[in-house]
Amino acid sequence: MANAAFIIFAGTESPSDLGRVVNALEGAKEFAETEGDNIEVIFDGGGTQWIPELEDEDHDYHDLYAAVRDKVSVCDYCASAYDVSEAVDEAGLATLAEYDGHPSIRSLVDDEYEIITV
């Protein structure tokens, strides 16, 4: 059994950012398909901008995102700062604000999650 938290900071500005997001989602999907593994996928910082993109069923990687969507959460503060709060709410995704409006990385470490950032 493994615990992994994929934290996506990559924004939407460049093709390399898309590559980082896709690789994170692929990694998360591998964990999700392994019985006994626990995963979290957290869109934080500029990564919150991916939510409206990936929620679009016409996006090339929507299906990959959908495969782990039930494990996705979003930084509350950053969703607001990057003006995607409405898209996050419409998607019905959980927002995290445990530490100064941001996700608590410490709590993930305390719960023995391996932190993987992109």
LOLO-631332 format. One line per 3 residues: their letters; for each residue x negated, y, z of N, C-alpha, C, O. Coordinates in steps of 0.05 Angstrom, whole numbers, plus 32768, in hexadecimal, padded with zeros to 4 digits. Layout:
a> X/Y/Z/X/Y/Z/X/Y/Z/X/Y/Z; ... .
***
This chain:
man> 7FEF/7FE8/8000/8000/8000/8000/7FEE/8019/8000/7FDB/801B/800F; 7FF5/802C/7FEF/7FE7/8045/7FED/7FFA/805C/7FEF/8011/805A/7FE6; 7FF0/8072/7FF9/7FFF/808B/7FFA/7FF0/80A0/7FEA/7FD8/80A5/7FEF .
aaf> 7FFD/80AD/7FD7/7FF0/80C1/7FC7/8002/80D9/7FC3/801A/80D6/7FBE; 7FF6/80F0/7FC5/8005/8109/7FC0/7FF7/8118/7FA9/7FE0/8120/7FAB; 8005/811A/7F93/7FFB/8129/7F7C/8005/8146/7F7E/801D/814B/7F7E .
iif> 7FF2/8158/7F80/7FF9/8174/7F83/7FF1/8182/7F69/7FDA/8183/7F62; 8005/818C/7F5B/8001/8198/7F40/8000/81B6/7F43/8014/81C4/7F48; 7FE8/81C1/7F3F/7FE3/81DE/7F3F/7FE1/81E9/7F23/7FE5/8202/7F1F .
agt> 7FDC/81D8/7F0F/7FD8/81E2/7EF4/7FF0/81F0/7EE9/8007/81E6/7EEB; 7FEC/8208/7EDE/8001/8217/7ED3/8008/820E/7EB7/8001/81F8/7EAF; 8016/821F/7EA8/801F/8218/7E8E/8011/8227/7E78/801A/8229/7E61 .
esp> 7FF9/8232/7E7E/7FEC/8244/7E6B/7FDD/8237/7E55/7FDA/8243/7E3F; 7FD3/821E/7E58/7FC2/8213/7E44/7FC7/81F5/7E3F/7FD3/81E8/7E50; 7FBE/81EB/7E29/7FC1/81CE/7E24/7FB3/81BD/7E39/7FBD/81A7/7E40 .
sdl> 7F9D/81C6/7E44/7F90/81B7/7E59/7FA1/81B5/7E72/7FA0/81A1/7E80; 7FB1/81CA/7E77/7FC3/81C9/7E8E/7FD8/81B3/7E8A/7FDF/81A4/7E9D; 7FE2/81B1/7E72/7FF6/819C/7E6B/7FE9/8180/7E70/7FF5/816E/7E7B .
grv> 7FD0/817D/7E67/7FC2/8164/7E6B/7FBF/815D/7E88/7FC2/8146/7E8F; 7FBA/8171/7E99/7FB7/816B/7EB5/7FD2/8162/7EC2/7FD3/8150/7ED2; 7FE7/816F/7EB9/8002/8168/7EC3/8009/814C/7EBA/8013/813C/7ECA .
vna> 8005/8146/7EA1/800C/812C/7E97/7FFC/8116/7EA5/8007/8101/7EAC; 7FE2/811B/7EAA/7FD2/8107/7EB8/7FDB/8103/7ED5/7FDC/80ED/7EDF; 7FE4/8119/7EE2/7FEF/8116/7EFD/8008/8106/7EFD/800C/80F5/7F0E .
leg> 801A/810C/7EEA/8033/80FD/7EE8/802E/80DF/7EE2/803C/80CE/7EEC; 801B/80DA/7ED0/8014/80BE/7ECA/800A/80B0/7EE3/8011/8099/7EE9; 7FF8/80BD/7EF2/7FEE/80B1/7F0B/8004/80AC/7F1E/8005/8097/7F2B .
ake> 8016/80C0/7F21/802C/80BD/7F34/803E/80A6/7F2C/8048/8097/7F3C; 8043/80A3/7F11/8053/808D/7F07/8047/8072/7F0E/8055/805F/7F15; 802D/8070/7F0B/801F/8057/7F12/8024/804F/7F2F/802B/8038/7F36 .
fae> 8022/8063/7F41/8027/805D/7F5E/8045/8056/7F62/804B/8044/7F71; 8057/8065/7F54/8073/8060/7F57/807B/8044/7F4E/808E/8038/7F59; 806D/8039/7F3B/8072/801E/7F31/8065/8008/7F41/806A/7FF0/7F3C .
teg> 8055/800F/7F55/8048/7FFC/7F65/8057/7FF8/7F80/8058/800B/7F90; 8061/7FE1/7F84/8071/7FDC/7F9C/8061/7FE2/7FB5/804A/7FD9/7FB8; 806D/7FF0/7FC8/8060/7FF6/7FE1/8051/8011/7FE2/804B/801B/7FF7 .
dni> 804B/801C/7FCA/803D/8036/7FC9/8051/804D/7FCE/8069/804A/7FC7; 8047/8062/7FDA/8057/807A/7FDF/804A/8091/7FD0/8032/8095/7FD1; 805A/80A1/7FC2/804F/80B8/7FB4/8060/80D1/7FBA/8078/80D0/7FC0 .
evi> 8052/80E7/7FB8/805F/8102/7FB8/8053/8110/7F9F/803B/810E/7F9A; 8064/811F/7F91/805B/8130/7F7B/8064/814C/7F82/807C/8151/7F83; 8051/815D/7F87/8057/8178/7F90/804D/818D/7F7C/8036/818E/7F75 .
fdg> 8060/819C/7F71/8059/81B2/7F5F/8055/81CB/7F70/8067/81D4/7F7F; 803C/81D6/7F6F/8034/81EC/7F81/8027/8201/7F70/801D/81FB/7F5A; 8025/8219/7F7A/8018/822F/7F6B/8023/8232/7F4F/803C/8230/7F4B .
ggt> 8012/8236/7F3B/801A/8238/7F1F/8028/821F/7F15/8036/8220/7F01; 8023/8209/7F22/8030/81F0/7F1A/804E/81F0/7F1B/805B/81E1/7F0E; 8059/8202/7F2C/8076/8204/7F2E/8083/820C/7F13/809A/8207/7F0F .
qwi> 8073/8219/7F02/807D/8222/7EE8/8085/820A/7ED6/8093/820D/7EC2; 807B/81F2/7EDD/8082/81DA/7ECD/809E/81D1/7ED1/80A9/81C2/7EBF; 80AB/81D8/7EE6/80C5/81CD/7EEC/80D9/81D3/7ED6/80E6/81C0/7ECC .
pel> 80DE/81EC/7ECE/80F1/81F0/7EB8/80E8/81E3/7E9E/80F9/81DB/7E8E; 80CE/81E1/7E99/80C4/81D4/7E81/80CA/81B6/7E81/80D6/81AC/7E6E; 80C3/81A9/7E97/80C6/818C/7E98/80E3/8183/7E9C/80EA/816C/7E96 .
ede> 80F4/8194/7EA7/8110/818E/7EAA/811E/818E/7E8F/8133/8182/7E8C; 8113/819B/7E7B/811E/819C/7E60/811C/8181/7E53/8105/8177/7E4F; 8132/8174/7E4D/8132/8159/7E41/8123/8158/7E27/811C/8142/7E1E .
dhd> 811F/816E/7E19/8111/816E/7E00/80F3/8170/7E03/80E4/816E/7DEF; 80E9/8175/7E1B/80CC/8177/7E20/80BF/815B/7E1B/80CB/8147/7E22; 80A8/815C/7E0E/809A/8143/7E07/8095/8130/7E1F/8094/8118/7E1C .
yhd> 8092/813C/7E37/808C/812C/7E4F/80A2/812B/7E63/809E/8125/7E7B; 80BB/8132/7E5A/80D2/8131/7E6C/80D6/8114/7E77/80DB/8111/7E8F; 80D4/8100/7E66/80D8/80E5/7E70/80C4/80DC/7E84/80CB/80CF/7E98 .
lya> 80AB/80E4/7E81/8096/80DE/7E94/809C/80EC/7EAF/809A/80DF/7EC4; 80A4/8105/7EAD/80AC/8114/7EC5/80C4/8107/7ED3/80C5/8104/7EEB; 80D7/80FF/7EC2/80F0/80F2/7ECD/80EA/80D8/7EDC/80F8/80D0/7EEE .
avr> 80D4/80CA/7ED3/80CD/80B1/7EE0/80C5/80B4/7EFD/80C6/80A1/7F0D; 80BC/80CC/7F05/80B3/80D1/7F21/80C3/80E8/7F2E/80BC/80F1/7F44; 80D7/80F1/7F20/80E6/8109/7F29/80F0/8106/7F45/80F2/811A/7F54 .
dkv> 80F8/80EF/7F4D/8102/80EB/7F68/80ED/80EE/7F7E/80F4/80EF/7F96; 80D4/80F1/7F76/80BE/80F5/7F89/80B3/8112/7F87/80A0/8119/7F94; 80C0/8123/7F77/80B7/813E/7F72/80C2/8152/7F86/80DA/8151/7F8D .
svc> 80B1/8164/7F8F/80B9/817B/7F9F/80A9/8193/7F96/8096/8190/7F87; 80B1/81AA/7F9F/80A6/81C3/7F95/80A0/81D6/7FAD/80B0/81D8/7FBF; 808A/81E4/7FAB/8084/81F8/7FBF/8099/820E/7FBE/809D/821B/7FAA .
dyc> 80A5/8213/7FD5/80BA/8227/7FD6/80AF/8243/7FD0/80BB/8252/7FC0; 8099/824A/7FDD/808E/8265/7FD9/8086/8269/7FBC/808C/827E/7FB0; 8078/8256/7FB1/806E/8259/7F96/8083/8259/7F80/8081/8266/7F6C .
asa> 8099/824A/7F85/80AF/824A/7F73/80BA/8266/7F70/80C1/826F/7F5A; 80BC/8274/7F87/80C5/828F/7F87/80B1/82A2/7F7A/80B8/82B3/7F69; 8097/829F/7F81/8082/82B0/7F77/8080/82AD/7F58/8079/82C1/7F4B .
ydv> 8084/8295/7F4E/8082/8291/7F31/809D/8292/7F23/80A0/828A/7F0C; 80B2/829C/7F31/80CC/82A1/7F26/80DA/8289/7F1A/80E6/828B/7F05; 80D7/8272/7F27/80E4/8259/7F1E/80F7/824E/7F33/8100/8237/7F30 .
sea> 80FD/825D/7F48/810F/8253/7F5D/812A/824A/7F52/8134/8236/7F5B; 8135/8259/7F40/814F/8252/7F35/814E/8237/7F26/815F/8227/7F29; 8139/8233/7F16/8136/821A/7F08/8132/8203/7F1B/813D/81ED/7F17 .
vde> 8123/8207/7F31/811F/81F2/7F45/8139/81EC/7F52/8140/81D4/7F56; 8149/8200/7F59/8163/81FC/7F66/8176/81ED/7F53/8184/81DA/7F5B; 8177/81F6/7F3A/8188/81E9/7F26/8180/81CB/7F22/8192/81BB/7F1D .
agl> 8167/81C5/7F24/815D/81AA/7F22/8163/8199/7F3A/8162/8181/7F39; 816A/81A6/7F50/8170/8198/7F69/8158/818C/7F77/815A/8179/7F85; 8141/8198/7F71/8128/818E/7F7D/8124/8199/7F99/812C/81B0/7F9F .
atl> 8117/818A/7FAA/8111/8192/7FC5/80FB/81A7/7FC4/80E8/81A5/7FB4; 80FD/81BB/7FD5/80E7/81CE/7FD8/80DA/81CA/7FF3/80E7/81C2/8007; 80C0/81CF/7FF4/80B1/81CB/800D/80A7/81E6/8017/809D/81F7/8007 .
aey> 80A9/81EB/8031/80A1/8204/803D/8097/8200/8059/809C/8211/806B; 808A/81E9/805E/8083/81E2/807A/806D/81F4/8086/806C/81F7/809E; 805C/81FF/8075/8046/820F/8080/8045/822A/8071/803C/822B/805A .
dgh> 804D/823F/807F/804E/825A/8073/805B/825B/8058/8052/8269/8046; 8071/824C/8054/8080/824B/803B/8075/8238/8027/8080/8236/8011; 8060/822A/802D/8053/8217/801A/8055/81FB/8025/805C/81F7/803C .
psi> 8050/81E7/8014/804F/81CB/801E/8038/81C8/8032/8024/81D5/8030; 803C/81B6/8045/8027/81B1/8059/8015/819B/804E/801D/8183/804D; 7FFD/81A2/8047/7FEA/818E/803E/7FE0/817E/8056/7FDB/8166/8054 .
rsl> 7FDE/818B/806D/7FD5/817E/8085/7FE7/8167/808C/7FDE/8151/8094; 8002/816B/8089/8014/8155/8090/8011/813D/807E/8014/8126/8086; 800A/8142/8065/8005/812C/8052/7FEC/811D/805A/7FEC/8104/805A .
vdd> 7FD7/812B/8062/7FBE/811F/806B/7FC4/810F/8085/7FBB/80F8/8088; 7FD4/811B/8097/7FDB/810D/80B0/7FEA/80F3/80AB/7FE8/80E0/80BA; 7FFA/80F3/8095/8009/80DB/808D/7FF9/80C8/807C/8004/80B6/8070 .
eye> 7FDF/80CE/807A/7FCC/80BD/806C/7FD1/80BC/804E/7FCD/80A7/8041; 7FD8/80D2/8042/7FDB/80D4/8025/7FC0/80DD/801A/7FB2/80EE/8025; 7FB9/80D1/8003/7FA2/80DA/7FF4/7FAC/80F2/7FE4/7FC0/80F0/7FD6 .
iit> 7F9E/8108/7FE6/7FA6/8120/7FD8/7F98/8122/7FBD/7F7F/8121/7FBC; 7FA7/8124/7FA7/7F9D/8126/7F8C/7FA7/8140/7F81/7FBF/8143/7F7D; 7F95/8152/7F7A/7F9D/816C/7F70/7F96/816E/7F52/7F81/8165/7F49 .
v> 7FA7/817C/7F43/7FA2/8181/7F27/7FAA/819E/7F21/7FA7/81A7/7F0B .
***
